[in-house]
Amino acid sequence: MTSHTSGHRRGVAAAPHFAAAETGRLILADGGNALEAMVAMGASIAAVYPHMTHIGGDGFWLVREPTGRVRAIMAPGPAGAKANIALYRERGYDAIPARGPLAALTVPGAVGGWAAALDVAKSLGGKIPLRILLESAIRQARDGYVVSRSQHALTRDKLPEMGEAIGFAQIFLEEGKVPVEDAVMKQTAFAATLDQLANAGLDDFYRGDVGREIAADLERIGSPVTRADLEKYRAYVAEPLSVRLDACTLYNAPPPTQGLASLMILALFERLRVTEAEGFDFVHGLVESTKRAFRVRDRVVTDPNRIVEPLDRYLSAAFLDAEVQRIDRRKAARWPAPYGEGDTVWMGAADSSGLVVSYIQSIYWEFGSGCVLPATGVLMQNRGASFSLDKGAANPLEPGRLPFHTLNPALAVLKDGRVMVYGTMGGDGQPQTQAMVFSRHVLFRQPLPEAIEAPRWLLGRTWGSTHTNLRMESRFDGGLIDRLMSAGHDVAVLDEAFSDTMGHAGAVILHPDGTMEAAHDPRADPGAFGV
């Protein structure tokens, strides 16, 4: 069932794993603010849900401050100094490998994002010591955590890909075998790293003893990321993208994320004037809006330092009005398109001051590169696999270049006074699931747990598949599926009623009367708690 809580006045926290949500609740109960709670949750989720996220990955934040100001904290890691097309071509690669040391080609940005978030937290009165924020995660990694259903299943499914992934077997297998569900596993080196950061500060991850050990291990295994790359890394604060709808102003993260696509989908869907959820017009309208938005995304979103045109034009009324005219309301557009895969966590928190946080932290694919650095226990992401080895591509590999990110945290300031943060894991599915959850709850007034639990679809393809289609959970009505197929949609009905393919979604809402609610997905191991 969806984990849901409501009516709280001091704070709420939602995460795809109940232990991380409880970690956030404890920080809020101790008087911490939502940003401090989220840093604690970011560390905890890496300790208890390591197949989905770790501190070798990146992170993106949307923060709505008590004044009403909305800011984006951007923590993407650039390609390492030795990461260039020639390196991969000389090794015989036509594409960047998804696993192993050459997949671990970007700087981990998440911890830099934690540091930037805590700077903002302190400016808003945050006073919780870093040691307290990291305490739960240290304990969970050191003393052991319980292997979830999804970690068991994904270890089993992805193990054949991990031949080049140095350190994977030592940390994520039990005597060479896939751990069973409910087994207790430890991340001892990771716990020691968090303990060192608690003592020395988060800057140590890049420019101190932890950074030195990370760099030494990366050089030893053959990663293109250097000590100098780590030393010069900083997260940064940026203005979010936004678009006005009838019901609210929507915010999302700017490039290199696909936040533009998430905003466009809902802005286009609103213009279709669909009157009810769950029918043909609802599903077809959102799917076709997704296709239009993804075409723009794939053409224009890249490293923000390489974008020459203002992206606001794609969120203007004139552009959106023209785009919606290209949607056939009865027939599916053809859809041969590239795909983006990803495994990620979205978490949300709010506190009584009016601070509301939407955060997404990722290592890209499940287990990222698969490489666990021996000295620090850091699991390195494979986000750099989204680069191209074609110099003429939209996102060619270059040292220092930021990769394209499917990650995008969402935030809505509603005209009725509510503030809603929401998001999901799931690569290309992220904007689609966001659109389903938001439209069901805000536009069609479904209760939040129902909006998250309702059956979902995914336009795109997944690993091992050469077919791009519209996959739908088995709970959709058969008549609706027949009608979608008659309209030209290439539909595949999944066996599962609740499929991990559809992502792990969650939301937090601050109501005008000061009460808060939170919910997270039954497709995960969810937690939504309040004080």
Secondary structure, 3 states (H helix, E strand, C coil): CCEEEEEECCEEEEECEHHHHHHHHHHHHCCCCHHHHHHHHHHHHHHHCCCCCCCECEEEEEEECCCCCEEEEEECCCECCCCCHHHHHHCCCCCCCCCCHHHCCECCCHHHHHHHHHHHHHHCCCCCCHHHHHHHHHHHHHHCEECCHHHHHHHHHHHHHCCCCCCHHHHHCECCECCCCCCEECCHHHHHHHHHHHHHCCCHHHHCHHHHHHHHHHHHHCCCCCHHHHHCCCCEEECCEEEECCCEEEEECCCCECHHHHHHHHHHHHHCCCCCCCCHHHHHHHHHHHHHHHHHHHHHCCCHHHCCCCHHHHHCHHHHHHHHCCCCCCCCCCCCCCCCCCCEEEEEEEECCCCEEEEEEECCCCCCCCCECCCCCCEECCHHHHCECCCCCCCECCCCCCCCECCCCEEEEECCCCEEEEEECCCCHHHHHHHHHHHHHHHCCCCHHHHHHCCCEEEECCCCCCCCEEEECCCCCHHHHHHHHHCCCCEEECCCCCCHHHCCEEEEEECCCCCEEEEECCCCECEEEEC
